[in-house]
Amino acid sequence: MKDLAKPPELVLDYRDALQTRLAARALEGAVLDAEHLMASIYTTTKRGSFHKTFSRDRKALAKQGIFIEETSAGRTKQWSLDERATRADLSGLEDSDARVAAELGRATLNNLAASSKTELGCAVARVGRGLTVGTGTTTKQLDKRTALVFEHLQQALAAKKPCRLAYTGGTDKDAERIFCPWGFFEYAGALYAVGERIKDGAAGTRTYKLSRAESATMLPDEPSYEIPRHFNVSEYRFLPFEIGEEEPRTIRLFVPKDAAKLFRDKAHGRGTFEQPTKGSFMWSHTARSIERAARWAIEAGGIPVEPPELKDAWTQIMEAAIEEGDKHA
């Protein structure tokens, strides 16, 4: 006999995965062009087949009530969500239905705690403890207190209601904040909430490390809030070298064709991808730690171009690894 209380287990094929990624980006309010789509979603699709494949996926999503319209910016075609035609309001779903939507997200999205300006992020958030937390960079379990804080913040996000956050850290010790969560992200194994602090002299966008929070209590009688249209939680998914004590430096890497897919996965869409040539491309970003940038470049398959200090650090790390390997040969 089937366990009716257990949510159905979904198995997605490659086509489903692409369509779900496309739907998620559109529902976030993104304006997409062909280069962005091929770099972030259709990474293995041949350029000559892109438009046919993309058109087929748009038609498949339209059957599900998610309509992506085409517009033009000069000679460049762009695509975005047709909000008038799309019936994508998931706010009325039962928890079991919301869990199905979240399971789709779990199979294909990099950041499961992300919110969006639509209700997709809310549906994911409503699933609660059944989801793996964060960006996929770690599976470390949260302690009970942090897990409870995270759960309450998710509930506040789903209801678009402010919450009272008791927090230790920064200049204000053991203070309470009135906080409107917009989304969540992971960095160095820790979970963070980003949103707006309101109702005091320190109002504005804030980021809080959840392990420093004592409690979070939703305030249902407070007015509902809206997540800004420009907000994108992926902007908070820092690479290891973006945080450090050094002065910010621009780094440039050459990424050969064989390492392109791995590199894009590691970069999480951050940095600037220059026009590819026969599958290879140049990439630039700002670093605050040259050593960490060199180590990350090695892991991601990038070859330093500049500055010279990055090239030197990369070479030293590679030579040290080779020497260590020779010792055990």
HUBEL-V766598 format. One record per backbone hydrogen bond with DSSP energy under -0.5 kcal/mol. NH is the residue of the N-H (numbers start at 1). CO is the residue of the C=O. If there is no record, write none. Layout:
nh=(NH/NH)
co=(CO/CO)
This chain:
nh=(4/6/10/12/17/18/19/20/21/22/23/24/25/26/27/28/29/30/32/32/34/37/38/39/40/41/42/43/45/49/50/50/53/54/55/56/57/58/59/60/61/62/63/64/64/65/66/67/69/69/71/73/76/78/79/80/82/83/86/87/88/90/93/98/99/100/101/102/103/104/105/106/107/108/108/109/112/112/114/123/124/125/126/127/127/128/128/130/131/147/148/149/150/151/152/153/154/155/156/157/158/159/160/160/161/162/163/164/165/165/166/166/167/167/168/169/173/175/175/177/178/179/179/180/181/182/183/184/185/187/190/192/193/194/195/196/197/198/203/204/206/208/210/210/212/213/214/215/217/219/220/222/225/231/235/236/237/238/242/243/246/249/251/251/252/253/254/255/255/256/256/259/260/260/263/264/265/266/267/268/269/270/272/273/274/274/277/280/281/283/284/285/287/288/289/293/294/295/296/297/298/299/300/301/302/303/304/305/306/310/311/312/313/314/315/316/317/318/319/320/321/322/323/324/325/326/327/328/329)
co=(2/3/8/10/13/14/15/16/17/18/19/20/21/22/23/24/26/25/30/79/77/33/34/35/36/37/37/41/42/46/46/47/49/50/51/52/53/54/55/56/57/58/59/60/61/62/61/65/67/80/78/76/73/71/32/69/67/81/82/65/86/88/90/94/95/96/97/98/99/100/101/102/103/104/105/105/110/134/111/119/120/121/122/123/124/124/125/127/128/143/144/145/146/147/148/149/150/151/152/153/154/155/156/157/156/223/179/217/163/177/164/215/165/175/212/172/171/167/172/165/198/163/177/196/179/194/194/113/192/190/187/185/208/183/206/180/204/178/200/197/195/193/191/208/209/210/166/166/164/162/218/219/160/228/232/233/234/236/239/240/288/287/249/285/306/283/303/253/281/254/301/256/256/257/259/260/261/262/263/264/264/267/284/271/272/282/280/277/255/253/272/251/249/241/241/289/290/291/292/293/294/295/296/297/297/254/302/252/252/307/307/308/309/310/311/312/313/314/315/316/317/318/319/320/321/322/323/324/326)
